[in-house]
Amino acid sequence: MPVVRSTFAPPFFLRNGHVQTILGAVLPRRGCGKCERERLELSDGDFVDIDWIRAGHRRAAILSHGLEGSSVGGDIRGLAAALGAAGWDTLAWNYRGCSGEENRLARFYHSGDTGDLAAVVERAAESYPHLALVGLSLGGNMTLKYLGEGAVHSSVCAAAAISAPIDLASSAQALDRRRGNRIYLGRFMKSLAAKVASKALRFPEEIDASGVHAVRSFAEFDDRFTARIHGFRDAQDYWEQSSARRFLSRIRLPVLLLNALDDPFLSQESFPFAEAHRHSSLVLEAPTNGGHLGFVETRRLWLGHRIPEFLADFAPPPPPPRKGSVKNS
């Protein structure tokens, strides 16, 4: 499919990647309805927690959050509300250790951890014949990698990946080396270091957390902790094996990759223009502005319009209201 021209056009005072990124993180979203939490037990003895929002639809969207996010983050809740209004039930899942309770094993999660996503898809398919996957940032990379690995559940009909670092090495370098990214890098390192330190107290024979609070880069953190805890040789091996870009050519379902050109977390390697032009299913949308998970307009959060719009073409619409179910005023 060709690279599509984006309709996202913020006013001039919002045409800055950092402004978009920060506003996208702090602006309030409308409520998305009552959540029902379910604990999904995994085959290795661990668990993930899922937040369901059910309205009786026959289609559901599975929402995967970003690095150190959760199912209760504003970006996830905002999308859940928008998708609910468009006729989708939603389930937002928390990666291991992200739901407010530590997971049971020494490991936690990483960018290419598609096994847990597959388990969530299997669980959702028990209730819904039509599923869509929506991944934000790290969750976008994970979603695309899952789709390209080949064992996609037959209920999955389409997907969207937003602000997805599909080349992990270059994104780690962007966060580590760009001066303007220091505030984001510091917040990530503080959260991740606390998680590793807590793990080390429970698993001292498996995790050496000495010096973790002094780590100041993803290159060092992923080399010392992410890679070693999850069975990779080193950071380079982790980045190479977990990056979704190498799996794009194998994707066979309709998928939207929405990455803003001014995203401070991404480099040119996360904009696969050549692959998209040759691909029969991948739609690449790369607006000039939008930041990282921003896409803020003056009166609305544009993602809440764009994602349901894209997914609408690939799953049966909800049935119309039954006669007599709406009272006339």
C-alpha positions, 0 to 999 in steps of 0.5 A, spaced: 500 500 500 502 507 498 504 511 504 498 515 506 498 522 507 496 524 514 490 529 516 493 531 522 494 538 522 495 541 529 495 549 529 502 552 529 503 553 536 502 545 537 507 544 531 513 541 536 515 534 538 516 535 545 510 540 546 506 534 543 509 529 547 508 532 553 501 535 552 499 528 550 501 525 557 498 530 561 491 532 558 485 529 561 481 524 557 474 523 558 471 517 562 471 510 558 466 506 563 467 501 568 473 496 568 472 489 570 479 486 572 481 479 570 488 476 572 490 471 566 494 465 569 500 464 564 503 457 562 510 459 566 506 460 573 506 468 572 500 472 571 498 478 567 492 483 569 487 485 564 482 491 564 475 489 560 470 494 558 464 490 555 458 493 552 456 487 549 459 488 542 461 482 538 468 485 536 474 487 541 480 491 541 486 489 545 490 495 547 498 494 549 501 500 553 508 503 552 514 502 556 512 503 564 505 504 562 499 501 564 492 499 563 490 506 567 494 511 563 491 516 560 493 514 553 490 507 554 483 510 557 482 515 552 483 510 546 478 505 550 473 511 550 474 512 543 473 505 541 467 504 545 464 510 542 465 507 535 462 500 537 468 496 540 469 492 547 476 493 549 481 490 553 487 493 556 492 489 559 498 490 563 505 487 562 508 483 567 509 488 573 505 493 570 499 493 574 501 495 581 503 488 583 509 485 582 509 479 578 511 472 581 518 471 576 525 474 576 523 476 569 518 482 567 517 484 560 521 487 554 519 490 547 519 483 543 515 479 548 510 477 544 508 470 548 504 474 553 500 478 548 499 471 544 496 469 551 491 475 551 489 474 544 487 467 546 483 469 552 480 474 548 478 470 542 474 465 547 469 471 547 470 475 541 470 472 533 473 479 531 479 482 534 483 488 533 490 490 536 492 497 538 499 498 540 502 504 543 510 505 543 513 499 546 506 496 545 506 498 537 513 494 536 510 488 540 504 488 536 507 488 529 512 483 531 507 478 533 503 479 527 510 478 523 512 472 527 506 468 523 502 465 529 497 470 529 490 468 531 484 467 526 480 472 530 485 478 529 482 482 523 487 488 523 491 492 527 494 499 529 501 501 532 502 508 534 509 511 535 512 505 535 520 504 535 520 498 530 528 499 530 530 499 538 537 500 537 536 507 534 531 509 538 535 507 544 540 511 541 535 517 540 533 517 547 540 516 550 544 522 546 539 527 544 539 533 549 532 534 549 530 527 551 534 527 558 527 529 561 524 522 558 530 518 559 531 520 567 524 518 568 524 511 565 531 510 568 528 511 575 522 507 574 526 501 571 531 502 576 526 501 582 523 495 578 530 491 578 532 493 585 526 490 587 526 484 583 534 483 586 531 483 593 527 477 591 531 473 587 538 475 589 541 469 586 539 471 579 539 478 579 545 483 581 542 490 581 549 493 584 549 500 581 542 500 578 540 507 580 547 510 577 545 507 570 543 513 565 542 510 558 538 505 555 544 502 552 547 500 559 540 498 562 538 494 556 545 490 556 546 489 564 539 488 565 533 487 560 538 482 556 541 478 561 534 477 565 530 475 559 535 470 556 539 475 550 546 475 550 547 483 550 543 489 548 545 489 541 542 481 541 536 484 544 535 490 540 536 485 534 531 480 535 526 484 538 525 489 533 519 489 529 522 492 523 525 485 521 518 482 521 514 487 517 515 483 510 511 477 513 505 481 516 499 479 512 493 483 516 491 490 515 496 494 519 497 502 520 503 504 523 502 511 525 509 515 527 510 522 527 516 525 523 518 530 529 517 524 535 523 525 539 524 518 541 524 515 534 530 516 528 529 515 521 530 507 522 523 507 524 520 510 518 519 504 513 517 508 507 520 503 502 517 497 505 510 500 506 511 502 498 512 494 497 507 491 502 500 489 500 497 490 508 502 495 511 499 502 511 505 507 513 502 514 516 508 519 518 505 526 519 510 532 520 507 533 527 505 529 533 510 528 537 510 521 541 503 519 543 501 526 542 497 528 536 493 533 540 489 538 536 485 544 539 479 541 541 480 533 540 485 528 541 486 526 534 488 519 535 481 518 538 478 519 531 484 516 527 484 509 530 477 507 530 476 510 523 482 505 520 479 499 524 472 500 521 474 497 515 476 491 517 471 488 522 463 488 522 460 494 524 456 493 531 448 492 529 444 498 529 440 499 536 434 495 537 427 498 535 424 501 541 431 501 545 431 509 544 426 513 547 424 519 543 424 526 547 
